């Protein structure tokens, strides 16, 4: 039987030397204490990811606004451009030429406001809008000025009262002709608009209206009748003529070449020459 070994004399519990730990042995960690560092590591990684995402977002925004792009060819720049326009006074090529310098900068670098201002610099374009269409498209909507009348041989009068060069595409317009001193364009346009509201029946619309200081107002109707109206009381004299066309002149309208309405209470009628028929 093994005997219990006793401590040497004179040495109590206090005098005992601590046992040396066995080399290679390690105490197991407490599970509750070990979870805290793991949570901190996860939170740190999340924060780092958020910072990276924020940096990428800022970089993308900066690139959208500032970063230059490789200059594109005409074909590549216009490939994804959609233009909505009447293409009457302004041709498709003219709009492309206006947009091209801006489109060559690329989708991110192009300036929408500058593109719109460039379009509005054309006198025939009265309104325009430009918008991006992700990922690389551009939509352009153009509104053209509406021609009101032909002025002279190479100009058109638009509703705003401006005289614009006549585009080649509008050479076959069926519009009334206005003529006179360019300084009087506003006055002539107002008189035309007043007459257009008065002359509404068939063959009585305005074909040509002119004014000069010597002859005064000259009016040609669609029917071919020429009216001399003088300088004053233009609408009153035209109204008097219309009253006669509904009365005594009604059966003879096809024979009338011209009417002098400069008299106060009457008109002078000039008849078309009669054709001599030979048997």
C-alpha positions in Angstrom: 0.0 0.0 0.0 1.4 3.4 -0.9 2.0 5.8 2.0 1.0 9.4 2.1 4.0 11.6 2.0 4.1 14.2 4.8 5.4 17.7 4.5 8.8 18.4 6.1 8.7 19.8 9.6 8.3 23.4 10.1 6.7 24.1 6.8 3.0 24.9 6.9 0.5 25.8 4.2 2.0 29.3 3.9 5.4 27.9 3.1 4.3 25.8 0.2 5.8 26.7 -3.2 3.3 27.2 -6.1 3.2 24.4 -8.5 4.7 25.2 -11.9 2.1 25.0 -14.7 2.5 22.2 -17.1 4.2 23.5 -20.2 1.9 23.5 -23.2 -1.3 23.6 -21.2 -3.7 26.6 -21.7 -6.9 27.5 -20.0 -10.0 27.5 -22.3 -11.6 31.0 -22.9 -14.9 31.9 -21.4 -17.5 31.9 -24.3 -19.2 35.0 -23.0 -16.0 37.0 -22.9 -14.8 35.8 -26.3 -18.0 37.0 -28.2 -17.3 40.8 -27.6 -14.1 41.1 -29.8 -15.9 39.3 -32.6 -18.8 41.7 -32.6 -16.3 44.6 -32.7 -14.5 43.2 -35.6 -17.8 42.8 -37.6 -18.8 46.4 -36.8 -15.4 47.6 -37.9 -15.7 45.8 -41.2 -19.2 47.2 -41.8 -17.9 50.7 -41.1 -15.1 50.2 -43.5 -17.5 48.9 -46.2 -19.7 51.9 -45.7 -16.7 54.3 -46.1 -15.7 52.5 -49.3 -19.2 52.7 -50.7 -19.4 56.4 -49.9 -16.1 57.0 -51.6 -17.2 55.2 -54.7 -20.5 57.1 -54.8 -18.7 60.4 -54.6 -16.3 59.4 -57.3 -19.1 58.3 -59.6 -20.8 61.7 -59.0 -17.6 63.5 -59.7 -17.1 61.5 -62.9 -20.7 62.3 -64.0 -20.1 66.0 -63.7 -16.4 66.5 -64.4 -14.6 63.6 -65.9 -13.8 64.1 -69.6 -14.6 61.3 -72.1 -12.9 60.1 -75.2 -14.0 62.3 -78.2 -16.5 60.3 -80.3 -16.9 60.3 -84.0 -20.0 61.9 -85.6 -21.6 58.5 -86.1 -20.9 57.3 -82.6 -21.9 60.6 -81.0 -25.3 60.6 -82.8 -26.0 56.9 -82.5 -28.2 57.1 -79.4 -29.6 60.6 -80.0 -33.4 60.9 -80.5 -34.7 64.2 -81.8 -38.4 65.1 -82.0 -39.0 68.0 -84.3 -41.2 69.1 -87.2 -38.2 69.4 -89.5 -39.8 72.1 -91.6 -37.9 75.3 -91.1 -34.9 73.5 -89.4 -33.4 70.4 -91.0 -32.3 67.3 -89.2 -28.7 67.9 -90.2 -28.8 71.5 -88.8 -29.9 70.2 -85.4 -27.2 67.5 -85.5 -24.6 70.1 -86.3 -25.7 72.2 -83.3 -25.6 69.2 -81.0 -22.5 67.4 -82.2 -19.8 69.6 -80.5 -21.5 68.8 -77.1 -22.2 65.1 -77.8 -18.5 64.4 -78.6 -17.7 65.1 -75.0 -19.4 61.9 -74.0 -22.5 61.0 -72.0 -21.1 62.1 -68.6 -19.3 65.3 -69.6 -21.9 66.9 -71.9 -23.6 70.0 -70.6 -27.4 69.9 -70.9 -28.0 73.6 -70.4 -25.3 74.6 -73.0 -26.9 72.2 -75.5 -30.3 73.8 -75.0 -28.9 77.3 -75.3 -27.1 76.3 -78.5 -30.4 75.1 -80.0 -32.3 78.3 -79.0 -29.6 80.4 -80.8 -31.3 79.3 -84.0 -34.0 82.0 -84.7 -36.4 79.3 -86.1 -36.3 77.3 -82.8 -38.6 78.9 -80.2 -38.4 76.2 -77.6 -36.1 73.2 -76.9 -35.5 70.6 -74.2 -32.6 68.2 -73.7 -32.5 65.2 -71.3 -30.2 62.2 -70.7 -31.5 58.7 -71.2 -29.5 56.2 -69.2 -27.2 54.5 -70.0 -25.9 56.5 -73.1 -28.9 58.1 -74.8 -30.0 61.7 -75.3 -33.5 62.9 -76.1 -34.1 66.3 -77.7 -37.4 68.0 -78.4 -37.5 71.0 -80.6 -40.4 73.4 -81.3 -40.2 75.6 -84.4 -41.6 79.0 -85.0 -44.8 79.1 -87.0 -44.7 81.2 -90.2 -47.5 83.6 -90.5 -46.9 85.1 -94.0 -44.4 85.5 -96.8 -42.5 88.8 -96.8 -40.8 89.7 -100.0 -38.9 87.1 -101.9 -36.7 85.6 -99.2 -38.2 86.2 -95.8 -41.1 84.8 -93.7 -43.0 86.7 -91.0 -43.5 84.6 -87.8 -46.2 85.1 -85.1 -43.8 87.1 -82.9 -43.5 89.7 -85.6 -39.9 88.9 -86.5 -38.7 88.5 -90.1 -36.6 85.4 -90.7 -34.7 84.1 -93.7 -36.9 81.7 -95.7 -35.6 78.1 -95.4 -35.3 76.0 -98.6 -37.8 73.5 -97.1 -40.5 76.2 -97.0 -40.4 77.3 -100.6 -43.8 75.8 -101.4 -45.8 77.4 -98.6 -49.3 78.5 -99.3 -49.3 81.6 -97.2 -50.5 85.2 -97.8 -47.9 87.7 -99.0 -47.2 90.9 -97.1 -45.1 93.7 -98.5 -43.9 97.1 -97.4 -41.2 99.0 -95.6 -39.6 96.7 -93.0 -40.0 99.4 -90.4 -43.7 99.1 -90.7 -43.8 95.3 -90.3 -45.7 95.4 -87.0 -48.4 97.8 -88.5 -48.8 95.7 -91.6 -49.0 92.5 -89.6 -51.8 93.9 -87.4 -53.8 95.1 -90.4 -53.4 91.6 -92.0 -54.6 89.9 -88.8 -57.6 92.2 -88.7 -58.5 91.6 -92.3 -58.0 87.8 -91.9 -60.7 87.9 -89.2 -63.0 89.8 -91.6 -62.4 88.0 -94.9 -63.4 84.5 -94.1 -65.7 83.4 -96.9 -64.6 81.3 -99.9 -62.4 83.2 -102.4 -62.4 86.2 -100.1 -59.3 85.4 -98.1 -56.2 87.6 -98.3 -53.7 86.6 -100.9 -51.5 89.7 -100.7 -51.5 92.9 -98.6 -49.0 95.7 -99.2 -48.6 99.3 -98.1 -46.6 102.2 -99.4 -46.8 106.0 -98.7 -47.9 106.8 -102.3 -50.6 104.2 -103.0 -51.6 103.4 -99.5 -53.1 99.9 -98.8 -53.4 97.4 -101.6 -55.3 94.2 -101.1 -55.5 91.2 -103.4 -58.0 88.4 -102.6 -57.7 84.7 -103.4 -60.4 85.2 -106.0 -58.0 87.5 -107.9 -59.9 90.8 -107.1 -57.6 93.8 -106.4 -58.8 96.4 -103.9 -57.4 99.9 -103.6 -58.0 101.0 -100.0 -56.1 104.3 -99.5 -54.5 105.3 -96.3 -57.3 105.4 -93.8 -60.4 103.5 -92.7 -59.1 100.3 -94.1 -61.6 97.9 -92.3 -64.6 100.2 -93.0 -63.8 100.2 -96.8 -63.3 96.5 -97.0 -66.6 95.9 -95.1 -68.4 98.2 -97.6 -67.0 96.1 -100.4 -68.2 92.9 -98.7 -71.7 94.3 -98.4 -71.8 95.0 -102.1 -70.6 91.5 -102.9 -73.6 90.1 -101.0 -75.9 92.5 -102.9 -75.7 94.2 -106.3 -72.3 92.7 -107.1 -73.1 89.1 -106.2 -74.0 87.9 -109.7 -70.9 89.6 -111.2 -68.1 88.6 -109.0 -66.4 86.5 -111.6 -66.2 89.5 -113.9 -64.6 91.9 -111.5 -60.9 92.6 -111.9 -60.5 95.4 -109.3 -62.3 97.7 -107.0 -61.4 101.2 -105.9 -62.8 101.7 -102.4 -61.2 105.0 -101.6 -64.5 106.9 -102.0 -66.5 107.7 -98.9 -69.9 106.3 -100.0 -69.3 104.3 -103.2 -66.8 102.1 -105.0 -65.5 102.1 -108.6 -65.5 98.7 -110.2 -63.0 97.7 -112.9 -64.2 94.8 -115.0 -62.2 92.1 -116.6 -61.8 92.5 -120.4 -64.3 90.6 -122.4 -63.1 88.1 -124.9 -64.1 88.6 -128.5 -65.4 85.3 -129.8 -64.8 84.8 -133.5 -67.0 82.4 -135.4 
